């Protein structure tokens, strides 16, 4: 029988345990936890106790666990973990690594609960985001969705100062920050409430956690369905170098983004399609590609202007870009092709996820078509789809004001 007894503790250097837990500790033989946990409970352990440090890589830690269970027919490993071991905690890791193991839990309050208690702040409506060893996407999603109360588990990279700076960069300034340091330690515990600007200049000691609470309106407080074209920074001020808002929204509809995971925008120019997709569907991973170096500053200006963090931007010729390490798209929009539509679509097909779709907006002036022998963009699309065996859906044609007609073309794997 493989058994883990996982005991939650706080940062208190003199921890209190109920009699049942004290008996378990006194009768235990093998213990495990972080180095900080060992310092806290060392005086309570039996003299002959064996201790296994929980350090990265975790595979090496679990190899020690497996070795012990192999050599002992019946053994319990007592693990000390911070707070509630099921709250982004080590009990979850045990379940993933050793799903057959029995787990017995003795939790205590987690750090965000304790911070809410110190603030006398109800936390039933708080959205939890862990940035401990994790990247920004879940936090970005909480911001884009205008979450009013966000609890954050931090680490040495995602510090309160770094969190505050990211929020300021993208215009999410309508929050107050509460920081709890060494919660549970009567000598070191500290709770601070401050503005985001103030937080960028502070160095908080670890471990700490953060609660963000909404403090009023801001320019980004109202979520809109469709950003007016005039609000975007443009390439050389050229109004025609942007996918117009009605076309943009119809394009997103054609891409079926509510049911997609990874979206690629090839030839983003101002970034309007990427930004609209990011704001309307914050669950999406968005990768944006553009060959013109001057467009990098434009999209960076626009993502900050509209509060759309997390877009993965690539400035290079798409046909020369190494895409092997990027997340496989299941939705692709080709906004610009420079005469290489077939080549771009062929390259996309090497990574397009099963069930994925490609959308392209064909803009062809009837006058130009009559005066030249060059094939129109719709013809190029038809030829590419035939060559790489894509099934087309019926096109949607639309004309805005005095602009040339636009056809929204969509294809998927046959």
N, C-alpha and C positions, 0 to 999 in steps of 0.2 A: 504494500500500500504506500503510495507516494502522497505525503501530506505536507502542506505548508500552513503554518500558523502565522498569519500576518497581523502585526500589532501596529496600529497608528499612534504616532507620537507628535508632539509639538516641539518648539525650540526651547522649552523650559529645561534648564540644566538639572532640575530636581523633579523628575516626572512622577506623577502619581498614577498608580494602577490599582484597579479593584483586586480583592483577594484572589479571585479566580485566575486573573492574568499573572499575578505574582507567583502563584503556584506553578503555572506553566513555565515561567521563566526559570524558577529555581530547579525544576526537574528537567530542564532542557539540556541538550548536549551540543547541538550545532545551531549556530546563530548567524544571521547575515543582515547586512544593511550598509548604508553609506558610512563614510568615515565620521561624519558629523553625528550620525546616529550612534555609532560606537562610543564616541566620547560621552554622550548623554547617558547611556545605559550601562557603561562598563562596570560600574560599582555594583550593579544588581545581578551580574552574571555569575554562574558557578565558577569555582576556581579552575576547573578543567575544561571550561567551555572552548569550543572551536568556533572561530569567527571567519566568515567569508565576506570580504569586502565586495560591495556592488559597485563596480567601475565599468567604464566602457573599454573594449567592446563587450556587450552583454553576453554574446555567445560563449566567451571564455568563462563567465560566471556560471552559466547553465551547464557547461561541461563539468564543472566541479560538482554541481548538484547531481547530475546524472551519475557521476562516478560514485558519489556517496550512496545514492539509492541502489546502485548495482551491487555494492559490497555489503549492504544492510537490507535484510528482508523487510524490516519494519522500522521506519525512521521518520521523524518529523523535523523539519527545518523551521526554526522560528525566525521570521523576517521582521525587522523594524522598518517602517516606512512613514513618510510624512503625511499627517492628516488622515484623510479617508483613502485607504489603498485602492479603492475603486474609482476615485476621482482623479483621472489622468495618472493613476498610481501604479505601483509595482504589481498589484494583484492582477491587473489587466495584462501585464507582460507575461506573468506566469501562465495565464489562461491561453495566451497565444503560443508560448514556447512549449508548454507541457499540458495540453488540454485534458490529459487523462488524470492529472493530479487533483487531489481533494484540497480545497482551500477553506480554512477556517479564519474568519475575520473578527478583529476587535478594533473598530475604527474610532477615531476621534474627529474633532472639527478640522476641516481643511482650512488653509490660510485665507481664502476668500470669505469663507463663513466668519472667521474670526475678525477680519477687517470690517465686514458689514456689522458685526456685533459691536465693535469699538465705535463705529460711526452711528450706531442705532439706526441703521438703514435697512428697511425690508429688502430681501434679496430674492424673493420668489419670482420676480420678473427680470432677474439679471441674466444676461446672455454670457456664457462662459467661453473664453478663447484661451487656448494654451499656446504660448510662443516659446515654451521650454523645449529647445532642440527642434523647433518647427519653423517653417518659413511664414511669410506674411499673409497668404491668401485668406485664411479664415478671419483674420482681423480686418483685412480690407473689405471683405464681404459684409461684416458687421457694420462698418462705417457706411458703405454704399447703401445699405438697407436702413440707414438712419436709426440704428438701435439706440434707445435712450439710456440704457444702463448696461455697461460692459465690464465684466470681471476678467482680468488678464493675469495669467501665470507667466512670469518673466524669466529671462536667463541673462547671462553676461553679455550677450549681443543685443538682445531685445530688452533693453533697459527702459525705465520710465522716461529718461531723456530721449532715447531713440524713438520711443512710441510717440511722445509729444511732438517731436520734430516731424515725423511722418504725417501726423494729423495736421500740423500747420502747413506743411508743404502742399497738401491736397485740399486745404480750405475747410477742414473739419474743426473749426475753432470754437464751436458752441458746446464745449464740454469742460467740466471741472475734473481735475485729477486728484484721487486719494491714493496715497502710497502707504503700505504697511511694511515695516522692516522688523525682522526677527520676532514675528508674532508668536506669543506664548512664552517668550523669555522676559521675565520681570525686570532684568537689568538692562537689556538692550532694546526692548520693544519700543517702536516709535511709529506714530501715525501722523502723516502730514497731508493737509489739503491745500492745493495751490492751483494756479492757472497753468495752462499748457506752456505759455511763454516762460513762466518761472521754472517749470520742470526741466526745460531744455538746458538750464544752467546749474542743475543740481546733480550731485553724485550720491546716489543712495546705496547703502551697504546691502550686500546679499546675505541671506535670501530676502526677497521682497515680492510683493504682489501689488496689483493696481486695480482700482475700480474707477471707471469713467462714468460720470453722471451728466446728463444733458442739462445745460444751464440757460437755455433760451434759444431764440431764433438766430439763424445765420444765413448768409447768401445761399447756402446749399441745403437749407432745411426742407425745401419743397422739391419733391421728386417729380420730374416731368417726363411725359411720354413724347419724345421728339424734341431735339434741341434746335432752335431757330438757326438757320445757316449763318445769319449775320453775326452771331455771337462767337463763331470760330475764328481763330487766327488762320489766315489763308496763305497759300504759296504766292508770293509776289502780289498779294492783294487781288488775285484773279478769282472772281466769283464762280467761273465755270470749272475750276479745279477742285470741286467738292461734290460729293454725291448729295443731291438735294434731299431735304428732310423727308418729304413724302416717299421718294424713291428709296431712301435709306430704310425707312420702316417697312416698306414692302419687301425689300431685299432681306431684312432680318426675318420676316415672316416666311419667305421662300426657303431660308436656311433651316427653318424648324428648330430654332435655338433653344426653346424650352426643353427639348428632348436630346440636346447635344452636350458633350463634355468639353471638347477642345475645338476652338474656332481659329482658323488661320485667315488673315486679311492680307492678301498679296497685292502690293501697290497701294499702300494706305494714304499717301500724299498728306492730307491734313490730319488723318486719323479719325475722321468723323464716324466711319462705320465701326471701327474698333471700339471707340469711346461709347457710342450708342449701345453696342452689344454688351460692353462691360457694365454699363449702368443699368440696363434693362434685365440682364441675366448674370448677376454676380457670381453664380456658381461656375460659370464658364472659365476655362483657361483660355486666354486670348494671346495669340502670337501675331505680331504685325510686321510686315516686310515692305521695304521700300528701297529703291536703287539710288535715289537722289539724296546726297548727304545733307542738303539744306532742309530736308523735311524732318530731320531728327529734332531740331530745335522747335519746329512748328508743332509736332505731336506732343513734345514735352510741355510746351506752353498750354496746349489744349487739355491734356490730361490733368494738369494742375488747375486750370480754369474751371473744369467741370467735375473735379473730384473723382477721377477714375484711376486709382492706383492699381498696380499689378499687371499692366499690359507688358508683355515681353517683346521688346522692340529690336528689330534686326535691320541694320542699314548696310545693304550690299545687293549685288545682282542676285536675285533669287536662284537663278540657274547655277550660280557659283557658290551658293551658301550650303554649308554642311548642315543637313537637317536630320542626320541619323540619331542625334541625342535628344531631339525635341519630342514632346508628347505628340502621339499620332492624332491627326485631326479627324473628326467625323463631320465637320462642316467647313467648307472653304469658299471664300469669296475672292474672285479675281477682279480687282478694281483697275488694274493697269497691266499691260502685257508687252508694250514696246514692239509689237510685231512678232512676238514669240509665244503666242497663246498655246499652240499645240505642244511646244517644248515644255512650257510651264505645267500644263495639264498632265503631260506624260510623267513629269517628275512628281507631281502631287500624287499620282496613282501608285507610286512606289510605297507610299506611307499611309494612304487614305484607309481609315478603319472600315471594317465591314459595315455596310449600311450607310456609309458616308455619302454626302452630297456636295456638288460643286455648283456655285451660282455665278453667273457672269451677266453684267448689264451691257447690252449691245447698243451703241449710239452711232447711227450712221446718217449722215446728211444726204437726203435724196439728190441734192444738187451735185455734191462731190461724187456720188456713185455714178451719176450720168456723165460726168466730165472726165473720169479716170477709168483705167482698166484694172485698178487694184481691187481685190476682193473685199467686201465689207466685213465688219467684225462678226456679223451673224453667220456669214459663210465660213469664216475661219473657225467659228465655234462648231458648226455642223461637221466640218471636215475633221476636226480634232476628236469630236465625240465618236464619229464613225471609226477613226483609226484606232482608238483605245477602247472601243466597245462599251461606250456608256449609253444608257437609256435616257432619252430626253423626256421631260414632261412638257405639256403644252405651254408655250411662252405667254407672258403677260405683257401687253403693249400699253404704254401710258405716255402722254405728252403734257408737259407743264408749261403754261404760258407760251412764250415764243421760242422755247427750246425745242431742239429736234426730238422726234419720238424716241423713246427708250423701250427696249424689250428686255424684260427680266427673264433670263434663260436659266434653266435648272436641269441638272443631269445627275444620275446615280449609277452605281454599278449594275450591269445587266443581270 
